[in-house]
Amino acid sequence: MSDDITPELFTHLARLAALELEAQEGEYLRHQLNNQLKAIHELEAIPLDEAVSATSHGVTFPPEIAPPIRDDVLAPYPHPEEIIAQAPESEDGYIVVPDIPHTEL
């Protein structure tokens, strides 16, 4: 199987993701991504019975024994100041983060 992600495509994707990679790092990551794609293609080639439904996790539950979906419950942390105190910089109870400059690609 030839590489699905060519050097040109990887360079384009790295630019879109605003990644600054050395040539050796980029080639390593491209190789790793192609290995992952190869593994996915191998999994896709496994013949499956059409009666077997796809699952999003390894444990299937028939509807009659499936655990009920829990309601989302807002549970604020009782002492947010403890979390804010760990931040390198904070202002008015908020964590200050560095500005991320955006450039046109």
C-alpha positions as CSV (number, residue, x, y, z in Angstrom):
1,M,0.0,0.0,0.0
2,S,1.4,3.4,-0.9
3,D,1.3,6.3,1.5
4,D,-2.2,7.8,1.6
5,I,-0.8,11.1,3.0
6,T,1.7,12.5,0.5
7,P,4.4,14.9,1.7
8,E,2.6,17.7,-0.2
9,L,-0.7,16.9,1.5
10,F,1.0,16.7,4.9
11,T,2.6,20.0,4.4
12,H,-0.8,21.5,3.4
13,L,-2.4,20.0,6.5
14,A,0.4,21.2,8.8
15,R,0.0,24.7,7.4
16,L,-3.8,24.6,8.0
17,A,-3.2,23.5,11.6
18,A,-0.6,26.3,12.0
19,L,2.1,23.7,13.1
20,E,5.7,24.7,13.0
21,L,7.6,21.4,12.4
22,E,11.1,20.6,11.5
23,A,11.4,18.5,8.3
24,Q,12.4,15.4,10.4
25,E,9.4,15.9,12.7
26,G,7.0,16.3,9.8
27,E,8.2,13.2,8.1
28,Y,8.0,11.2,11.4
29,L,4.4,12.4,11.9
30,R,3.4,11.7,8.3
31,H,4.8,8.2,8.6
32,Q,2.9,7.7,11.9
33,L,-0.4,8.9,10.3
34,N,0.1,6.6,7.4
35,N,0.7,3.7,9.8
36,Q,-2.6,4.6,11.5
37,L,-4.4,4.7,8.1
38,K,-3.0,1.3,7.2
39,A,-4.3,-0.1,10.5
40,I,-7.7,1.4,9.8
41,H,-7.7,-0.1,6.3
42,E,-6.9,-3.5,7.8
43,L,-9.8,-3.3,10.2
44,E,-12.1,-2.2,7.4
45,A,-11.1,-5.4,5.5
46,I,-12.4,-7.7,8.2
47,P,-15.6,-9.3,7.0
48,L,-18.5,-8.8,9.3
49,D,-22.0,-10.3,9.4
50,E,-24.5,-7.7,8.3
51,A,-26.7,-8.7,11.2
52,V,-24.1,-7.4,13.7
53,S,-24.9,-3.8,14.4
54,A,-22.1,-1.2,14.8
55,T,-21.4,0.0,18.3
56,S,-19.6,3.1,19.6
57,H,-18.0,1.1,22.5
58,G,-17.1,-2.4,23.3
59,V,-20.1,-3.3,25.5
60,T,-23.4,-3.6,23.8
61,F,-26.6,-3.4,25.9
62,P,-29.9,-4.5,24.5
63,P,-32.6,-1.8,25.1
64,E,-34.2,-3.8,27.9
65,I,-31.1,-3.8,30.1
66,A,-29.4,-0.5,28.9
67,P,-28.7,1.8,31.8
68,P,-30.8,4.9,31.7
69,I,-29.3,8.1,30.4
70,R,-28.5,10.4,33.2
71,D,-29.6,14.0,33.3
72,D,-26.9,16.7,33.2
73,V,-26.7,18.2,36.7
74,L,-24.9,21.5,37.2
75,A,-22.5,21.1,40.2
76,P,-20.3,24.1,40.5
77,Y,-17.0,23.6,42.3
78,P,-17.4,24.9,45.9
79,H,-14.1,26.8,46.0
80,P,-13.2,28.2,42.6
81,E,-10.6,30.5,44.2
82,E,-8.4,27.4,44.8
83,I,-8.3,26.7,41.1
84,I,-7.8,30.4,40.2
85,A,-4.9,30.6,42.7
86,Q,-3.0,27.9,40.7
87,A,-3.0,29.9,37.5
88,P,0.1,31.8,36.5
89,E,-2.0,34.9,36.0
90,S,-5.6,35.8,36.9
91,E,-7.8,38.9,36.8
92,D,-11.2,39.5,38.5
93,G,-11.7,35.8,39.2
94,Y,-10.8,34.7,35.6
95,I,-7.6,32.9,34.3
96,V,-5.7,35.1,31.9
97,V,-4.3,33.2,28.9
98,P,-1.9,34.4,26.3
99,D,-3.3,35.9,23.1
100,I,-3.1,33.5,20.2
101,P,-2.2,35.5,17.1
102,H,-4.1,34.4,14.0
103,T,-2.6,34.7,10.5
104,E,-4.1,34.1,7.1
105,L,-2.9,30.9,5.5
